[in-house]
Amino acid sequence: SEASGPMAADLAVQDLIGPHANGCYGCGPYNEKGLKLKSYWVDEENNPFLGSCHATFVPDPSMNGGHPNVTYGGILACIVDCHSMNTAMAYLYRKQGLSIGDKSIPQ
């Protein structure tokens, strides 16, 4: 699909960071053993706050916290941390009219 604004809606924020730059366990596409969370910027044109970032994560049953169907809290904290960081980063880039991966660093 065609990109709209500084970020393409069909690309995850994590995938727009430079090649092999994101090896984070929670969201890095270049961490072979990581969780590979994907955060997507949406509603760019219709939201007065520049849009929002959405992610979906379905834990593997092996990520339980000792009881069936109860995810280990560390996994949940990792997902919240990664999504929050990527949302904040995407917002700063958008606010300043920059593209993710741009060599300029948002202030």
C-alpha positions in Angstrom: 0.0 0.0 0.0 1.0 3.6 -0.5 2.7 5.4 2.4 0.8 8.2 4.1 2.8 10.9 5.9 6.3 10.3 7.3 5.4 6.7 8.3 3.8 3.9 6.2 0.8 2.5 8.1 1.6 -1.1 7.0 5.2 -1.1 8.4 5.9 -1.7 12.1 7.8 1.0 13.9 10.4 -1.6 14.8 11.0 -2.4 11.2 11.5 1.2 10.2 14.6 1.5 12.4 17.9 1.1 10.4 19.0 -2.3 9.2 20.1 -4.6 12.0 19.8 -1.8 14.5 17.1 -3.2 16.7 18.1 -6.4 18.5 15.8 -5.9 21.4 14.5 -9.1 23.0 10.9 -7.8 23.2 10.5 -6.1 19.8 13.7 -6.4 17.8 13.2 -7.9 14.4 16.9 -8.9 14.4 16.8 -10.9 17.7 16.3 -14.5 16.6 15.1 -15.6 20.1 13.1 -12.5 20.9 9.3 -11.9 21.0 9.2 -9.7 17.9 6.4 -7.4 19.0 5.2 -5.2 16.2 3.8 -1.7 16.9 1.8 0.0 14.1 1.0 3.7 13.7 -2.6 4.2 12.7 -5.2 6.9 12.1 -2.6 9.4 11.0 -4.8 11.7 9.0 -8.0 11.6 11.2 -6.6 12.1 14.7 -5.9 15.5 16.0 -3.2 14.0 18.2 -1.2 12.7 15.1 -2.5 9.1 15.4 -1.9 6.2 17.7 0.2 3.1 17.9 -1.3 -0.4 18.2 0.1 -3.8 18.9 -1.2 -7.3 19.4 0.7 -10.0 21.3 -0.5 -13.6 21.9 1.8 -15.3 24.3 3.0 -18.8 23.8 1.7 -21.3 26.4 5.3 -21.9 27.5 5.3 -18.2 28.8 3.1 -19.1 31.7 3.6 -17.8 35.2 3.2 -21.1 36.9 -0.5 -21.5 36.3 -2.2 -22.4 33.0 -3.4 -19.4 31.0 -1.5 -16.9 33.3 1.3 -15.2 31.4 4.5 -14.6 33.3 4.6 -11.0 34.5 8.1 -10.4 33.1 6.9 -11.1 29.6 4.0 -8.7 30.1 6.4 -6.0 31.4 8.6 -6.5 28.4 5.7 -6.1 26.0 4.5 -2.9 27.7 8.0 -1.5 27.8 8.7 -2.1 24.1 5.4 -0.9 22.9 5.6 2.2 25.1 9.1 3.1 23.8 8.2 2.6 20.2 5.0 4.6 20.6 6.9 7.5 22.2 9.6 7.3 19.5 7.0 7.2 16.7 5.2 10.2 18.2 8.3 12.3 18.4 9.3 11.5 14.9 5.7 12.3 13.7 5.5 15.5 15.7 8.7 16.8 14.1 7.8 15.7 10.6 10.6 13.1 10.4 10.5 9.5 9.1 11.6 6.7 11.4 15.1 5.7 10.5 15.8 9.3 9.4 19.4 10.2 10.5 18.0 13.2 12.4 17.3 12.5 16.0 14.0 13.9 17.4 14.4 16.2 20.3 
